[in-house]
Amino acid sequence: MSPPVRAGVLAAVITLIADQASKLWLLYVLEIARHAPVRVTPFFDLVLAWNPGISFGWFQSESPAAQIALMVIKAAAVIALAIWMARSRTWLATVSLGLIIGGAIGNGIDRFAYGAVVDFALFHIEIGEKTFSWYVFNFADVAIVAGVAALLYDSLLGAPAAKAP
């Protein structure tokens, strides 16, 4: 295994551990279901949101068939990303793919264990009497978005010599 691939696998493992540890702590130590919302800052709260859909709550369905279909799609995506990571030639792309894989597996574990993804981070801002909120998300989501952004950077602005033919 090449050093970049080892770094990508390490990124996936660290992402998965951080994601699952944060969710377990919030669910079973903080007991977020009983104490939510927990105000952390004037613009950030910890809440509990169960997401039976995919990113940003799209395609929400609690039917067993839909959950199985989402798990199959997620497993296929993780396999394809792992193959891409094994063939990657740049450190940035390889670590980025590791972040995405770790996040996808973390959210997949939630879907398998709970039937929905555990989301808990809520950023918001109050302007006058109106509150504007972002989607509720988790650590896996942050890793996936960071991984995709870094992949875009690598493919658009990365060193031309490092790009695959």
C-alpha positions in Angstrom: 0.0 0.0 0.0 1.4 3.3 -1.1 1.9 6.2 1.5 -0.9 8.3 0.0 -3.3 5.3 0.2 -2.3 4.7 3.8 -3.0 8.4 4.5 -6.4 8.0 2.8 -7.3 4.9 4.8 -6.2 6.7 8.0 -8.4 9.7 7.1 -11.3 7.3 6.6 -10.7 5.5 9.9 -10.3 8.8 11.9 -13.4 10.2 10.3 -15.4 7.1 11.1 -14.2 7.0 14.7 -14.8 10.7 15.3 -18.3 10.6 13.7 -19.5 7.5 15.6 -17.9 8.7 18.9 -19.6 12.1 18.6 -23.0 10.5 17.9 -22.7 7.9 20.7 -21.6 10.6 23.2 -24.5 12.9 22.2 -27.1 10.0 22.3 -26.0 8.1 25.4 -23.9 10.5 27.5 -25.4 13.9 26.9 -28.7 12.3 26.2 -29.5 14.9 23.6 -33.0 13.5 23.0 -33.9 14.7 26.6 -31.8 17.9 26.7 -32.1 19.4 23.3 -31.6 22.0 22.2 -28.3 22.6 24.0 -27.1 26.1 23.3 -23.3 26.1 22.7 -22.9 29.6 21.3 -25.4 32.3 20.3 -25.2 30.9 16.7 -24.7 27.2 17.3 -26.9 24.6 19.1 -26.8 20.9 19.6 -30.2 19.3 18.6 -31.3 15.8 17.6 -32.6 15.3 14.1 -33.2 11.9 12.6 -32.6 12.0 8.8 -34.2 9.0 7.0 -33.2 10.5 3.6 -29.9 11.3 2.0 -27.9 14.6 2.1 -29.9 17.6 3.3 -32.9 15.4 4.0 -33.6 14.7 0.3 -35.6 11.6 -0.6 -36.8 11.0 2.9 -38.6 7.7 3.4 -38.9 5.4 6.4 -40.0 2.4 4.4 -37.8 -0.7 4.7 -37.4 -1.0 0.9 -36.2 2.6 0.6 -33.8 2.1 3.5 -32.4 -1.0 1.8 -32.1 0.8 -1.5 -30.2 3.7 0.1 -27.8 1.2 1.9 -27.1 -0.6 -1.4 -26.4 2.7 -3.2 -24.2 3.8 -0.4 -22.3 0.5 -0.4 -21.7 0.7 -4.1 -20.5 4.3 -3.8 -18.1 3.4 -1.0 -16.7 0.5 -3.1 -16.3 2.8 -6.2 -14.6 5.5 -4.0 -12.3 2.9 -2.5 -11.2 1.8 -6.0 -10.7 5.4 -7.0 -8.7 6.0 -3.8 -6.4 2.9 -4.5 -5.7 4.3 -7.9 -5.3 8.0 -6.9 -1.9 9.6 -7.6 -2.1 12.7 -5.4 -2.1 13.0 -1.6 -4.9 15.5 -1.6 -7.2 13.4 -3.7 -6.4 10.3 -1.8 -7.0 11.9 1.7 -10.1 13.6 0.3 -11.5 10.3 -0.8 -10.7 8.8 2.6 -12.8 11.6 4.2 -15.7 10.9 2.0 -15.5 7.1 2.5 -15.3 7.5 6.3 -18.2 9.9 6.3 -20.3 7.6 4.1 -19.6 4.6 6.3 -20.4 6.6 9.4 -23.8 7.6 8.1 -24.3 4.1 6.8 -23.8 2.7 10.2 -26.5 5.1 11.6 -28.9 4.0 8.9 -28.3 0.3 9.7 -28.4 0.8 13.5 -31.2 3.3 13.8 -33.0 3.4 10.5 -31.9 7.0 10.0 -28.8 9.2 10.2 -28.2 11.0 13.5 -27.8 14.7 12.8 -27.0 17.2 15.6 -25.2 20.4 14.6 -27.3 23.4 14.0 -26.0 26.8 13.0 -28.4 29.7 13.0 -28.5 33.5 13.0 -31.1 35.8 14.3 -31.8 39.0 12.4 -34.4 41.1 14.0 -37.4 38.9 14.9 -36.4 36.3 12.2 -34.1 33.2 12.7 -32.3 31.8 9.8 -31.0 28.2 10.2 -28.8 25.9 8.2 -29.5 22.2 7.8 -28.8 20.1 10.8 -25.7 18.0 10.1 -23.1 15.8 11.7 -19.3 15.2 11.6 -19.6 12.7 8.7 -21.4 15.4 6.7 -18.6 17.8 7.4 -16.0 15.3 6.3 -17.9 14.5 3.1 -18.3 18.2 2.1 -14.6 18.9 2.9 -13.6 15.8 0.9 -15.6 16.9 -2.1 -14.3 20.5 -1.9 -10.7 19.2 -1.7 -11.3 16.9 -4.7 -12.7 19.8 -6.7 -9.7 21.9 -5.8 -7.3 19.1 -6.7 -9.0 18.4 -10.1 -9.3 22.1 -11.0 -6.3 23.7 -9.5 -3.9 20.9 -8.5 -0.6 20.4 -10.1 -1.1 19.4 -13.8 1.8 16.8 -13.6 0.0 15.0 -10.8 -3.3 14.5 -12.7 -4.1 11.1 -14.1 -4.2 10.9 -18.0 
